[in-house]
């Protein structure tokens, strides 16, 4: 079931849209297991320590359709002329090394799959933190400098965070 509770944020530094996307426990577990399996069996060597390759929307098109279709439906409330260009999973643990970056895409979306501590969400412009509430996604311009909000080691040790990033390009 798609529950859209859209919240628009206008912070003077860009527009951000937050949507609530409800998943069943079974759906959430499929995503968690897939991300863990991908990181163990086919790790990315030139990126952060716990990130899948960026082709998850292709490799798991059928298995992940329940989430990708919901997020794309949310995306279409912002811009109907887009399609997914890349999609990957991130796992934040005590050895986090996620740094600030931008994307070449028109839009980027972060879905917070598992996050017990929403204050560790997405940092934009180095000092603004968008809460990472589990079961929500934030959509913003891919050009906005952002990063995973890295947790201190003593907190991250007991609070593994999973997120799924999706980039959308205008078609």
C-alpha positions in Angstrom: 0.0 0.0 0.0 1.4 3.4 -1.0 0.9 6.1 1.6 2.0 9.4 0.4 2.5 12.0 3.1 4.4 14.5 1.1 6.2 17.2 3.0 7.9 19.9 1.0 10.9 21.6 2.5 12.1 25.0 1.2 15.2 25.7 3.2 16.5 28.5 1.0 19.1 26.1 -0.3 16.8 24.0 -2.5 13.6 22.0 -2.4 13.2 18.7 -0.7 10.3 16.4 -0.8 9.7 13.7 1.9 7.3 10.8 1.3 6.2 8.0 3.6 6.4 4.6 1.9 5.1 1.7 4.0 6.6 -1.8 3.5 5.6 -5.1 5.0 8.2 -6.8 7.2 8.6 -9.4 4.4 9.3 -6.7 1.8 11.8 -5.0 4.2 13.5 -8.3 4.8 13.8 -9.0 1.1 15.6 -5.6 0.6 17.9 -6.0 3.6 18.9 -9.6 2.6 19.5 -8.5 -1.0 21.7 -5.6 0.0 23.7 -7.8 2.5 24.1 -10.6 -0.1 25.3 -8.1 -2.8 27.9 -6.5 -0.5 29.3 -9.9 0.5 29.2 -11.6 -2.9 30.0 -8.7 -5.2 31.5 -5.8 -3.3 32.3 -2.5 -4.8 36.1 -2.0 -4.5 36.4 1.7 -5.4 33.6 3.1 -3.2 32.7 3.2 0.5 33.0 -0.1 2.4 29.3 -1.0 2.5 27.8 -0.1 -0.8 26.3 -2.3 -3.6 26.8 -1.7 -7.3 24.5 0.9 -8.9 22.5 -1.5 -11.0 20.2 -2.9 -8.4 17.1 -1.5 -10.3 18.1 -3.7 -13.3 19.5 -6.7 -11.5 16.5 -7.0 -9.1 13.9 -5.4 -11.3 11.2 -7.9 -10.4 12.3 -8.6 -6.8 12.4 -4.8 -5.9 9.4 -3.7 -8.0 7.3 -3.2 -4.9 9.6 -0.5 -3.7 10.8 1.0 -7.0 7.3 1.4 -8.3 6.2 3.2 -5.1 9.2 5.6 -5.2 8.7 6.3 -8.9 5.0 7.1 -8.2 6.2 9.6 -5.6 8.8 11.0 -8.0 6.1 11.5 -10.7 4.3 13.9 -8.3 7.3 16.1 -8.7 8.3 15.4 -12.4 6.5 12.9 -14.7 9.2 12.9 -17.3 11.9 10.9 -15.4 13.2 7.4 -15.3 15.6 5.6 -13.0 19.2 5.8 -14.1 21.0 4.1 -11.1 20.0 2.5 -7.8 22.2 1.1 -5.0 22.1 0.1 -1.4 24.2 1.7 1.4 24.9 0.2 4.8 26.2 2.5 7.6 28.3 0.8 10.2 31.0 1.8 12.6 33.6 2.1 9.8 31.5 4.8 7.9 33.5 6.9 5.4 30.7 8.5 3.4 31.7 11.9 2.2 30.0 14.8 0.6 29.2 14.5 -3.1 26.7 15.4 -5.8 25.1 13.4 -8.6 25.0 14.0 -12.3 21.3 13.1 -12.3 18.4 15.6 -12.3 17.0 14.1 -9.0 18.3 11.8 -6.3 16.2 9.9 -3.8 17.2 8.4 -0.5 14.9 5.7 1.0 15.6 5.0 4.7 15.1 1.3 4.8 16.3 0.8 8.4 17.3 3.6 10.7 16.7 3.5 14.4 18.2 7.0 14.9 16.6 9.5 12.4 18.9 12.3 13.5 21.5 10.4 11.4 19.9 11.0 8.0 21.3 13.0 5.1 23.6 16.0 5.5 23.3 18.7 3.0 25.7 21.6 2.5 27.9 20.2 5.3 25.8 21.5 8.1 22.1 20.8 7.6 20.8 17.4 8.5 17.6 16.0 6.9 16.2 13.5 9.3 16.4 9.9 8.1 13.1 8.5 9.3 12.7 4.8 8.6 10.1 4.2 5.9 10.4 7.6 4.3 12.3 8.8 1.2 13.7 12.3 0.5 13.8 13.5 -3.1 16.0 16.4 -4.0 18.1 17.8 -6.9 21.1 15.6 -7.6 23.2 18.8 -7.8 22.8 19.5 -4.1 26.0 18.6 -2.1 25.0 15.9 0.4 26.3 12.8 2.3 25.2 10.1 4.6 25.3 11.5 8.1 28.0 9.4 9.6 27.4 8.1 13.1 30.1 8.0 15.8 31.6 4.5 16.1 30.1 3.9 19.5 26.6 4.6 18.3 27.0 3.0 14.8 28.1 -0.3 16.4 24.6 -1.0 17.7 22.6 0.9 15.0 23.3 -0.3 11.5 21.5 1.9 9.0 20.3 0.8 5.6 19.4 3.2 2.8 18.6 2.8 -0.9 19.7 5.6 -3.3 17.9 6.1 -6.6 18.9 8.6 -9.3 16.4 9.8 -11.8 17.1 11.5 -15.1 14.8 13.5 -17.3 13.7 11.6 -20.4 
